[in-house]
């Protein structure tokens, strides 16, 4: 809403509008703010004080400096696809939307790097450079709409992170507005390593609590020479789980190794990209191998042998690029397709050692029975990154609370089996109390002290990532 006259008596709204020279919109009416009361974690909703839309680093810095001076809480927001509540304005924040900072600033093929603004959509980068033979590796399921700035905040992963790693493995440098409005650069120009502490690594995955990214230098990769994809159906989820470990034990590192259970298959087959998966199987594996053309066929044959040794009902190799794409389109709808079989769902994000897959899936089945809620599993099996989707109906009294408890117990199961509570979705507000499953009080204090170095007044995205203060820890003053 870009008004020449703002109908408000709020001095902060008027000053923020003036800072942006009246050229950028500012939202402050309730009917406009409702769209910003949550992200992909919809169980909590809170209205912000206002939403601003800067287009430059200098505009971001001006807004941040104003908020810092006047002690107004604030946070940054990308596309709002986050699944842990990291962009929910708990304290009536000024939301700094980075949606208009969406430029591709530079492509440097010689040094295999690109420079982008934080509002640039993930998949758009690959589409922009594909004709030159390059791509950007991190590929979360929401890559068609999520922004790379948000990916940096959450250290997002994706189906191909087994071989290529998560966002932090592809970030070379950052321009950041600190919580006091100062503009700094972390890393170098992306051509050489930066001496000293790895501030790029510290910032990536900090969930918007240390500063606001305004420019990102990313690593781009050359398209692999060859790529083949396998689809395997298993009558028993235990056989599919064991096949995952057997493939890795055979010395094969697939680009992706995905798994869906029967409930997840029901969802995707009811969704927009059905491919005819049998609905009576307990699990399927989607396995992709890429790299130098020579040797791929041998890896595929070994994968087929492993699957057949684990009582696979059917295993097949995609015969065309169109078939391979259909399989992946089907998998990428895994979360959203749950809406075809349930009014609501809660996505969890735990990690376990790969060899513990059968045990954790058994635990999740028991949790499902305990709370009388269906739980679908669609996940990155190759690196043990689970995504239990707890299905519920928010209109039924008590079901939302049961869903949250079921999700928390799934994370506890992951922690007790030697894993952790998040692999790529972040902690946000959803899992902040579950941080106690993996960290003791001293470890939590150490991390909040790091936050205090960058964000001493805790005005930036307060209430995220760490347990509620006062329960059993007291943050030290730095």
C-alpha positions in Angstrom: 0.0 0.0 0.0 1.8 3.1 -1.2 -0.2 6.1 0.0 0.7 9.7 -0.6 -1.0 10.4 2.8 -0.8 8.0 5.6 -3.9 7.9 7.7 -2.2 7.2 11.0 -1.1 9.1 14.1 1.6 6.6 14.9 4.9 8.7 14.8 7.0 5.6 14.1 4.9 4.6 11.1 5.2 8.2 9.8 9.0 8.3 10.4 9.6 4.9 8.8 7.6 6.0 5.7 9.7 9.2 5.5 12.9 7.2 5.8 11.9 5.3 2.6 11.2 8.6 0.9 7.6 7.7 0.2 8.7 5.5 -2.7 8.3 2.1 -1.0 5.0 0.9 0.5 4.5 0.6 4.2 1.7 -1.6 5.6 0.1 -0.8 9.0 -3.6 -1.5 8.7 -4.9 -4.7 10.2 -6.3 -6.1 7.0 -2.9 -5.7 5.3 -0.9 -7.1 8.2 -2.8 -10.3 8.5 -0.8 -11.7 5.5 2.3 -11.4 7.6 1.1 -12.9 10.9 2.8 -16.2 10.4 5.0 -18.2 8.0 4.7 -21.8 7.0 4.2 -22.7 10.7 0.6 -21.7 11.0 -0.2 -22.8 14.6 1.0 -19.5 15.9 -0.2 -16.1 14.5 0.8 -12.6 15.7 0.3 -9.3 13.9 3.4 -7.1 13.2 3.4 -3.4 13.9 4.2 -2.6 10.3 5.7 -4.1 7.2 8.3 -2.2 5.1 9.7 -3.1 1.7 13.2 -1.7 1.1 14.9 -2.2 -2.2 18.5 -1.4 -1.3 21.0 -2.2 1.5 21.0 1.5 2.5 17.2 1.4 3.0 17.5 -1.7 5.1 20.2 -0.1 7.2 18.1 3.1 7.6 15.1 1.1 8.9 17.2 -1.0 11.2 19.0 2.1 12.6 15.7 3.8 13.3 14.4 0.7 15.1 17.6 0.3 17.1 17.5 4.0 18.2 13.9 3.9 19.2 14.0 0.3 20.7 11.5 -1.1 18.3 11.6 -4.9 17.8 12.1 -5.9 14.2 12.8 -8.9 12.0 13.5 -9.8 8.4 11.2 -11.9 6.2 11.8 -13.6 2.9 9.0 -15.5 1.1 7.4 -16.8 4.3 7.9 -20.4 3.4 9.8 -21.3 6.7 8.3 -24.1 8.6 9.4 -23.4 12.2 7.9 -19.9 12.9 11.2 -18.0 12.4 9.4 -15.1 10.7 6.5 -14.8 13.0 6.4 -11.4 14.7 5.9 -12.4 18.3 6.5 -9.0 19.8 4.7 -6.6 17.4 7.8 -6.2 15.3 8.4 -4.0 12.3 8.7 -6.6 9.6 11.4 -5.8 7.0 10.3 -7.7 3.9 13.2 -8.4 1.5 10.8 -9.4 -1.3 11.8 -6.4 -3.4 15.5 -7.1 -3.2 15.3 -9.7 -5.9 18.1 -8.9 -8.4 20.8 -11.2 -9.8 23.7 -8.8 -9.5 26.5 -10.7 -11.2 27.3 -14.1 -12.7 31.0 -15.0 -12.8 31.3 -18.3 -14.6 35.1 -18.3 -14.6 35.2 -18.4 -10.8 31.9 -20.3 -10.5 30.1 -17.7 -8.4 27.0 -15.5 -8.5 26.1 -12.5 -6.5 22.4 -12.0 -5.6 20.1 -10.0 -3.4 18.3 -12.0 -0.6 14.9 -11.9 -2.2 16.1 -13.8 -5.3 14.1 -17.1 -5.6 16.2 -20.3 -5.3 15.1 -22.1 -8.5 15.3 -18.9 -10.5 19.0 -18.9 -10.1 19.4 -22.4 -11.7 16.9 -21.5 -14.5 18.9 -18.3 -15.2 22.3 -20.1 -15.6 21.1 -23.5 -16.9 21.7 -22.6 -20.6 25.3 -21.9 -19.7 25.7 -25.4 -18.2 25.6 -24.4 -14.5 23.2 -24.7 -11.6 22.8 -23.9 -7.9 22.8 -27.1 -5.8 20.7 -26.5 -2.6 17.1 -27.6 -3.6 14.6 -27.5 -0.8 11.1 -28.7 -1.7 9.9 -25.0 -1.8 12.7 -24.0 -4.2 10.2 -22.7 -6.8 9.2 -19.9 -4.3 11.6 -19.8 -1.4 14.3 -17.1 -1.4 18.1 -17.6 -1.0 18.2 -15.1 1.8 15.7 -17.2 3.7 17.8 -20.3 2.8 20.8 -18.6 4.4 18.9 -17.8 7.5 17.7 -21.4 7.9 20.8 -23.2 6.4 18.3 -24.9 4.1 19.1 -28.3 2.5 17.1 -30.3 0.0 16.9 -33.7 -1.7 20.4 -33.5 -3.1 22.2 -32.4 0.1 23.4 -36.0 0.7 26.1 -35.5 -1.9 26.3 -31.7 -2.3 25.7 -30.4 1.2 23.4 -27.7 2.6 23.3 -24.0 2.0 26.4 -23.2 4.2 28.5 -25.4 1.8 27.6 -23.0 -1.1 27.9 -19.6 0.5 31.1 -17.7 -0.2 30.4 -14.2 1.2 27.7 -12.1 2.7 26.8 -8.5 3.1 24.9 -8.0 6.4 23.1 -5.2 8.2 23.8 -5.6 11.9 21.1 -4.9 14.5 22.5 -1.4 15.1 22.3 -0.5 11.4 26.0 -1.0 10.5 26.7 -2.6 7.1 29.5 -5.2 7.2 30.8 -7.9 4.9 31.6 -11.5 6.0 33.9 -13.6 3.9 35.7 -12.4 0.8 34.8 -11.9 -2.8 34.3 -15.6 -3.1 37.5 -16.3 -5.0 39.7 -17.0 -1.9 39.3 -18.0 1.7 38.9 -15.3 4.3 41.4 -15.4 7.2 40.1 -15.4 10.8 36.9 -16.7 12.2 34.3 -18.2 9.8 31.7 -15.5 10.2 29.9 -16.7 7.1 29.5 -20.1 8.6 28.3 -18.6 11.9 25.8 -16.4 10.2 24.4 -19.1 7.9 21.7 -20.9 9.9 21.5 -18.2 12.6 17.8 -17.8 11.8 17.7 -14.1 11.5 18.9 -13.4 15.0 22.4 -11.9 14.2 21.7 -9.6 11.4 19.9 -9.1 8.0 21.5 -10.4 4.8 21.4 -7.9 2.0 23.8 -9.5 -0.5 24.9 -13.1 -1.0 27.8 -14.6 -3.0 27.0 -18.2 -3.8 28.9 -21.0 -5.4 27.5 -22.4 -8.7 28.3 -25.8 -10.1 28.8 -27.2 -13.5 26.0 -29.5 -14.6 27.1 -33.2 -14.2 27.9 -35.2 -17.3 25.4 -37.9 -16.5 22.4 -38.5 -14.3 20.2 -41.5 -13.7 17.3 -42.1 -11.3 16.0 -45.3 -9.8 12.5 -45.9 -8.2 12.1 -48.9 -5.9 9.0 -50.2 -4.2 9.1 -52.2 -0.9 6.3 -54.2 0.8 8.0 -53.6 4.2 9.4 -50.3 5.4 12.1 -52.2 7.2 13.4 -53.6 3.9 13.5 -50.1 2.4 15.2 -48.7 5.4 17.9 -51.4 5.3 18.4 -50.8 1.6 19.3 -47.2 2.3 22.2 -48.3 4.6 23.2 -51.0 2.2 23.6 -48.6 -0.7 25.8 -46.3 1.3 27.8 -49.2 2.8 28.5 -50.4 -0.8 30.5 -47.2 -1.3 27.9 -45.4 -3.4 27.1 -41.8 -2.5 24.0 -41.0 -4.5 23.2 -37.4 -5.3 19.8 -38.0 -3.6 18.3 -40.9 -1.7 14.6 -40.1 -0.7 12.0 -42.2 1.0 8.2 -42.1 1.4 6.0 -44.3 3.5 2.5 -45.5 2.7 0.7 -42.5 4.1 2.9 -40.1 2.2 2.4 -42.1 -1.0 -1.4 -41.8 -0.5 -0.9 -38.0 -0.3 1.2 -37.5 -3.3 -0.9 -39.8 -5.5 -3.9 -37.7 -4.5 -2.0 -34.6 -5.4 -1.3 -32.7 -8.5 1.6 -34.9 -9.8 0.5 -38.6 -9.4 2.7 -41.1 -11.2 0.9 -44.4 -10.4 2.8 -45.5 -7.2 1.1 -48.6 -5.8 -0.8 -47.7 -2.7 -0.4 -51.0 -0.9 3.4 -50.8 -0.5 4.9 -49.6 2.8 7.8 -47.6 1.3 9.4 -46.3 -1.8 13.0 -45.1 -2.5 13.8 -42.5 -5.1 17.6 -42.7 -5.8 19.6 -40.5 -8.1 23.2 -40.9 -9.2 25.1 -38.2 -11.1 28.6 -37.3 -12.1 31.1 -38.4 -14.8 29.2 -40.5 -17.4 31.7 -43.3 -17.1 30.8 -45.4 -14.1 27.2 -44.3 -13.6 25.8 -47.5 -15.2 27.9 -49.6 -12.8 26.6 -47.7 -9.8 23.0 -48.1 -11.0 23.5 -51.9 -11.4 24.8 -52.1 -7.8 21.9 -50.1 -6.5 19.5 -52.5 -8.3 21.3 -55.5 -6.8 21.1 -54.0 -3.3 17.3 -53.4 -3.6 16.7 -56.9 -5.0 18.5 -58.4 -2.0 16.1 -56.5 0.3 12.9 -58.0 -1.1 12.0 -55.1 -3.4 8.7 -55.6 -5.1 9.7 -53.6 -8.2 12.7 -51.5 -9.1 13.1 -49.5 -12.3 15.3 -46.9 -13.9 13.8 -43.8 -15.5 14.0 -44.2 -19.3 13.6 -40.6 -20.2 14.2 -37.1 -18.7 10.4 -36.6 -18.8 9.9 -39.7 -16.6 12.6 -38.7 -14.2 11.1 -35.2 -13.9 7.6 -36.7 -13.2 9.1 -38.8 -10.3 10.8 -35.7 -8.8 7.7 -33.5 -9.3 5.7 -36.1 -7.4 8.3 -36.2 -4.6 8.6 -32.4 -4.4 4.9 -32.1 -3.6 5.3 -34.4 -0.6 4.4 -31.7 2.0 1.7 -29.8 0.2 0.0 -33.0 -1.0 -0.8 -33.8 2.7 -3.6 -31.3 2.3 -5.4 -33.9 0.1 -5.7 -36.3 2.9 -5.9 -34.1 6.0 -7.3 -30.6 6.9 -4.0 -29.7 8.6 -0.6 -31.0 9.1 2.5 -30.3 11.1 5.9 -30.8 9.5 8.7 -32.0 11.7 12.4 -32.1 10.9 14.7 -34.4 12.9 18.0 -36.1 12.1 19.2 -39.6 13.1 22.1 -41.8 12.3 21.2 -43.6 9.0 21.5 -47.0 10.6 18.8 -46.1 13.1 16.0 -45.6 10.5 14.1 -48.8 11.3 14.1 -48.0 15.1 13.0 -44.4 14.7 10.2 -45.3 12.2 9.0 -47.9 14.7 9.0 -45.2 17.4 7.1 -42.8 15.2 4.4 -45.5 14.5 4.0 -45.9 18.3 3.7 -42.1 18.7 1.0 -42.1 16.0 -1.0 -44.8 17.9 -0.5 -43.0 21.2 -2.0 -39.7 20.0 -4.4 -41.3 17.5 -3.1 -39.2 14.7 -1.8 -40.4 11.4 1.9 -39.5 10.7 3.3 -39.6 7.2 7.0 -39.9 6.6 8.7 -38.3 3.5 12.3 -37.6 4.0 16.0 -37.5 2.9 16.8 -41.0 3.9 20.4 -40.9 2.7 21.5 -38.5 5.4 18.9 -39.5 8.0 17.0 -36.3 7.8 13.4 -37.2 8.7 10.2 -35.2 8.0 7.3 -36.8 10.0 4.1 -35.0 9.0 1.6 -35.1 11.8 -1.9 -35.0 10.3 -4.7 -33.4 12.3 -7.8 -31.2 12.2 -7.4 -27.9 13.9 -11.2 -27.6 14.1 -11.4 -30.6 16.4 -10.9 -29.5 20.0 -7.5 -30.7 21.4 -6.1 -32.0 18.1 -3.7 -29.1 17.5 -2.3 -29.6 21.0 -2.0 -33.4 20.4 -0.2 -32.8 17.1 2.3 -30.5 18.8 3.0 -33.1 21.5 3.3 -35.9 18.9 5.8 -33.8 16.9 7.8 -33.1 20.0 8.0 -36.8 20.9 9.2 -37.6 17.3 12.1 -35.1 17.9 12.8 -36.7 21.3 13.0 -40.1 19.6 15.6 -38.7 17.2 17.6 -37.2 20.0 17.5 -40.4 22.1 18.7 -42.4 19.1 21.8 -40.3 18.7 20.4 -37.6 16.4 19.2 -34.0 16.7 16.1 -31.9 16.4 16.5 -30.2 13.0 18.4 -30.8 9.8 17.2 -28.0 7.6 14.0 -26.3 8.8 15.5 -24.5 11.7 14.3 -24.1 15.3 12.3 -20.9 15.2 9.6 -20.9 17.9 8.4 -24.4 17.1 11.4 -26.3 18.5 13.0 -23.8 20.9 12.0 -25.7 24.0 13.2 -29.0 22.3 16.7 -27.5 22.2 16.9 -28.9 25.7 16.9 -32.4 24.1 20.3 -31.9 22.7 21.9 -29.0 24.7 22.5 -28.5 28.4 22.1 -25.1 30.2 25.7 -24.2 29.8 25.7 -24.9 26.1 22.6 -22.8 25.6 24.1 -19.9 27.6 27.2 -20.1 25.4 25.1 -19.7 22.2 22.9 -16.9 23.6 26.1 -15.1 24.6 27.2 -15.3 20.9 23.9 -13.8 19.9 24.4 -11.0 22.5 27.7 -9.9 20.8 25.8 -9.2 17.5 22.3 -8.4 18.9 22.9 -7.1 22.5 19.5 -5.5 22.9 17.7 -8.6 21.5 15.6 -6.4 19.3 16.1 -8.5 16.2 13.9 -11.6 15.9 13.6 -12.0 19.7 12.1 -15.2 21.1 13.4 -17.5 18.4 15.9 -20.4 18.4 16.6 -20.7 22.1 14.4 -21.8 25.1 12.3 -19.3 26.9 14.5 -17.3 29.2 14.0 -17.7 32.9 12.9 -21.4 32.9 16.3 -22.7 33.9 18.9 -20.4 32.3 19.9 -16.8 32.6 21.7 -15.2 29.7 25.0 -13.6 30.7 25.6 -9.9 29.8 28.4 -9.6 27.3 
